[in-house]
Amino acid sequence: MMHWSSLGEFLAMGGYAAYVWGSVVMTALLLGSEQLLLARRRRMILAVPRPAAEFGEAEGE
């Protein structure tokens, strides 16, 4: 288990701060962009009108 005596030591991550915090930032950016892309795709799909047959209505009714 790791114990840090100060916030500075925690942020330095034992000399691996660039790798650790870079990975954290990259993961957050990728997860955020995934959410934005999914929301945009959902809006695009919902904006396209669907034929009446897809709503379960029979033709000729």
N, C-alpha and C positions, 0 to 999 in steps of 0.2 A: 504494500500500500504506500502511496506517495503522500508525504506531508510537506507543506510549504510553510515557511516562517513569515513570508510576506506576499503581498499581491504581486510585486515585481518578480519574485521567483516563480510564482504560478504562471504569470504571463510569459516568462522566458522559457518555460517548459523544459528546463534542463539543457538549454542550448538548441532545442529543436523547434523553437517558436515559429520560424518561417514555415516549416513543414506542417506543423499541427494547425496553426491558425489559417494558413493557406488552404488546407484541406477543409477546414470548417467553413470558410468563406465560399469556396468553390461548391461545396455541397449545398449550402444555403441558396446560392445563385441558381444552381441547377434545379433544385426543388421548386424554387419560386418561378423559374421560367416554365417548368412543366405545368404548374398550376395555371399560369397565364395562357399557355398554349391550349390547354384543355378547355378553359373558359371560352377562348376565342372560337375553338372548334365547335363547342356546344352552341354558342350564339349563331354560328353560321348554319349549323344543322337545323336549329329551330326556326331560322329566318326563311328557309326554303319551304314554300307551300307544298303540301302533300296531296296526292290525288284522293278523291273521296273513297275509292275502293280500299285504301289502306285504313280507313276509319271503320271498316266492317260493314259499310253500306253496300247492299247488292245493287248491281246495275239494273236500271229500269224501275227503280222504286221512287 
